[in-house]
Structures are given as structure tokens and as C-alpha cells.
């Protein structure tokens, strides 16, 4: 028996199994170490290749998802191949009546990983029969959960774009959202919408925690780009807090709930490669609100209030930049 080959196979299986369970079953864990490195590497590569082309960059998410599953399969397959190949005579080729060679080991391992084998190559001895059953169970387990993971991610991408479409339908920037909500007397038109947004954003946050790959799904249309929608909504809330007298505000509890939901969303950046931007996005021009007939506080207080939100705005700006999207300006 070649112990080095055996231990190499075991190590590969353990690493892959940890990464697989971490990524697919641990909701709070995000992506496993292998998946995380693979995702970030492909994303950086696609950003360099795309050179700002949204259509090219939109392929990054699907490519990462497919490559993640392929890498899991290859690592499982390789690990089991090394384990079976570590012992000469572990497998027997019934067609030639000889112990299996290395290519037979690759063929047999792949066959039992995806199915139950075909009888052409069989395990030689009770111990290797048990190992074959375990290998088959690993394959059934991993393939089933990999497909479930794939469908869950695609469902989350759809919901992410639906949320973005809901926000951009009101306005493409914070100023436009506030202007659209003004009914001539107050901003209570936002009440029902803020209630809906907080629910959708909380769900989106939970999905980003479970599937960090969502950060790598880029939309060719800014109106369906989730990070842009979150930034625009946060700017609108900051604008209301900073520049508009309290008596004109929408429901204060809904404002607080949405701000808290955005804070939780920003926490999903922990453990990813995404960092706050070095510079701050531009402060909106309050004159646009004045032209719409919306009462505002003095401009100095308006700008000071935005400066107090510099750190969170830099985080959002860094997220938008990493996504190769444009900040929602007026």
C-alpha cells in the first residue's frame, strides 16, 4: 500500500467535504475557503478581461457558479481515485482478469461517484466494497446538494433583481426617490414602499450571507442591479434624515427599519474581498429638492449630516465600484 497516496486522497476529500458543507449547508458561514478563493479569482479575472464591458462581466456570476460545482466534482473524484489507487489490487478488471491499472481507477471512481458502477471493474475484498459504497454515497450526496445550491442561487439572483427593479421604478437616485414620493404635503407615499423594501432587503441580506456568490452577479442594466438600488435607497434615507424637517417624514419606524436592513446588508461584506472605497461619493445637491417644492433645512446642515455618514457611504461606494457599476447620481 502506498500510504502517501492514501493520505493525499483523504486530505483532498476532507478539504472538499468541509468546503462543500461550509458553502451549501452552513447558512451563516458564507462560502468555504476553496470556493471563496475561486470566486474572487474568477471575478478579478473577469473584471480585467471585461474592461468595463457589462455584458462580459455579467458572465462572471454564472461562470463562478458552474466552476465551483466542477471543482467540487474534480476534487471529490481525484480524492477517491487516490484512495483506491493506494492499494494494488483494490480493484479488479473482470474483462481482462487482472488488477486494475491507474486509468481503470479513474474510470471506476468516476462511474461510482455518478452512478453505481457497471460491473466491468469491481472492488476486490470486503473493505474496498465498503469504500465503494461510501464513494457512491458521497457522489449522491454532493450532486444532490450541488444542484439544490445552484437552484437556490439562481432564485436569489432573480429576487435580487426584482428588488432592484422595485427601487429603480421609483427613482434611480436618492434625490429622485424623495422627489417622486413628495405629494405636495409630505413623504407618506413612501410608507407602503418602505415596508415592502425592508422585507425584501432583509431576505436579500440573508441570501447574501448564505450565498456570497451573489456579490459577483453583475447586471447589464443599472435598473436591475441590486447594489445600485441599495445605494440609492440609502441615499434617499440619508437625505430625509439630513435635509428634510421631521414633520414631512414618512413613518419613522419604517425609515429606521430600512436603515437597519441596509446596515445588515453591509455586514455581508465581511469575509469577502470587497472593501470600503478610499474616496467618498458626491453629496447630492439639495437644490433639486427645492425646485420640486420640498422643504429642506439649511444647506450647511445638509452637507454636515452627509459627512457624518461618510464611512457607510464609502462602504456602499466600494461595493458599487467592485460591481463595476456607477454611483446613483442625479
C-alpha angles and dihedrals in degrees: 000000000000102000094188091058091047093050092045090054092047092049091050091049093048093048092047094045092050092048092045095050091041092054102038106030108024102082096187095039100072115201123351119247095262094044092045094053092045093049094048092046094051091044093053090046093051092048090054092046095045095053090199096318105140095200092056093044091050087068091063096081097050091043092052091048094050094043091050091057092043092051091050091052093047093049093048091046093048093046094053091044091057092047094052092041092053091080122053108228095021087124128037127208104220092190094063099022091235137114111273119264124221095273088051088054091053091047094046095046092050091047096051092041092060100026139359098276129257104250096251091106117028136184114260110222138007095276093055091045088058091047089052091054091049091049090051091048090050090052095048091046096048097042092049094049093041091058090046089050091050093051092046092053093049090049090051091050090054092050091047091055092044089055091049091049091052093053096042089049087069097039142332093224138030092258092050092049092052092044092050091051095052110106096183093268109043145335099264090121084082095061099089092038094051090050089054094043094053091053093047093044093050089053091046091051092052089050092050090052091051096039113029087176086082088077087065097053105102123191122215089215118067090210091065097040109114098204092053090050092050091049092049092048092048091049090052091052092047089049092053093047094044107037113019126076113251095243090067096049125114118241105320094213090056091049090051092046092052093047089051091049090053090049089054090047091055090052088065087073090073109104093022129099091248115112136179115276118257091229131048124244116248119278111247118252109250090201088079089062092047091054088055090055094251113146113235136181120248115302095240091059089045092056094041091053091053090050089056087060093052096118097051091043090052090052091051091045090051090050092050091047093049088052088054089237131132124254110254099254127164 
